[in-house]
Amino acid sequence: MALDLDTVRSRFPALADGFAYFDNAGGSLVLGSVADRIRDYLLTTSVQTGASYPASRRAVERLAEARRRIALLLNAARPEEIVLGPSSTILCQFLARSMEGRLQPGDEIVVTDFDHESNIGPWRALEKRGIVIKTWSLDPDTLTIDLDALDALMSDRTRLVAVTHTSNILGTINPVAEIAARVHARGAEIAVDAVAYAPHRAVDVQAWDVDYYVFSFYKTYGPHFAVLYGKYDKLLELDGLYHYFYGKDKVPMKLEPGNTNYELAWGAAGIVDYLDDLGGGTGDRAAITRAFDDIAAHEAVLAERLLAYLRTRNDTRVIGHRTSDAAVRVPTIAFKMEGRESQAVVQHTDHDSIGIRFGDFHSRRLIEHLGLADNGGVVRVSLVHYNTLDEVDRLIGSLDRLPS
């Protein structure tokens, strides 16, 4: 069913300013209902959990409910598999640190050169403990990954493969379920960065059989907050990051040092309510799936409008798939314009009340691997479901008016 864009846009108060927000992969707009939940929590339940008085009991109940709702969003098997934290970057750091006790010198971790640095740097830092880091590279000519090349990198000492679900430069959706199957066949685990995927498609950690899966709510219509999923038995094996009296069985609290942010957890759960409403309000996974099916269909139309224009420009190179096929990409579209500084392109669109961005987007290894670091890196337009064709046409008109 087609999205009711008027209803969708009414849920994001920031859109009232008339600006075209196309920097969504850097941070999406926030649902009004999410902000309302945060405010309500702070004004009615902002006490410490664990006491016997009513407000504290209510805080416990709200945190538990938030974890259940977020577990539904990811299709986790149980709420205890949901670890909450300030950002995906920090949660990846936490995960790497909590694994140190299980790793021995000579053990191997495979990272990529096509991921955000958040899912590369924490693992590379383990080299100082004698961990061998191997790099799975993107083919610079085809901009595709080779699963057989991953197989060749792995050995009986491989303990983990860290990979992105979707590149925040290319927009390409990687076959996470197939990657997970290959990784598990070698007795290793998989950690997936889904920051660029989760705003666009339904997440199903059980169907994909991933071990760890992380993304940020502030790029998924919520607050500056994030979630790390881990299979319950895997989380039990991790070292704790909290006080010494939090035993290894204290999942997920042992991985949330200093307590999680209660009000942001309660607010983030409002994202799930919004998706449920979009999908028919049935309160189950089916509603979330329906919502994202509609989101994907709308976003593909937006992407095609922009990509069709970019394909007509002889001076423009799209970095990644030139197709809008929702099965292969999300509407995060990067490009280079011959003879132009990317910064100048972005600053030109600023004057037309259009927000896009340039640079490497913390995927610096990919940008350097592809030889795209010159002239300010790439221009990136990252669309989401509250954007409209009229807004895309405004961007096209602005690009048409670039000075010669």
Secondary structure, DSSP 8 states (H G I E B T S, - for coil): ----HHHHHHT-GGGGG--EE-BTTT-----HHHHHHHHHHHHH--S-TT-SSHHHHHHHHHHHHHHHHHHHHHT-SSGGGEEEES-HHHHHHHHHHHHGGG--TT-EEEEESSS-GGGTHHHHGGGGGT-EEEEE---TTT----HHHHHHH--TTEEEEEEESB-TTT-BB--HHHHHHHHHHTT-EEEEE-TTTTTTS---HHHHT-SEEEEEGGGTTS-S-EEEEE-HHHHHHS---S-TTS-TTSTTGGGSTT---HHHHHHHHHHHHHHHHHTTS-SSHHHHHHHHHHHHHHHHHHHHHHHHHHHH-TTEEEES-SS--TTTB-SEEEEEETTS-HHHHHHHHHTTTEE-EEE-TT-HHHHHHTT--GGGSEEEEE--TT--HHHHHHHHHHHHT---
